[in-house]
Amino acid sequence: MSGLQNSRNPSLADYDLRKFASALRAHRANDSRGLSVIGDEIGVTISDLSRAMGGQMVSVGKVIALCRWLGVSVEKFYLEPEKPSETEVCTGANVKRLGESEGARA
């Protein structure tokens, strides 16, 4: 995994909010205008911009608008779910044995 998961389960898709926030802060550092002017240009509120730059969650629409302002694809910060290895898929610990499950029902 290349980024920080927001959920506790790396087998679920996620979004790297820290990397996203860092990119926003770096882009903002090159812009001498105030947050309200920048927010108006992007189409987000000052609070939204501040939250996103702080690594907090904002709505999907705001993420898209902010990524357009950054000039990057939304997928740049996407974290793909981790796929289990072949040895993890069918191990004795996670496979129900037919005889055990039938015996429990009888």
Summary of the structure (lengths in Angstrom):
residues: 106
radius of gyration: 21.1
end to end distance: 43.9
largest distance: 73.2
contacts: 235
relative contact order: 0.17
helix: 53%
strand: 4%
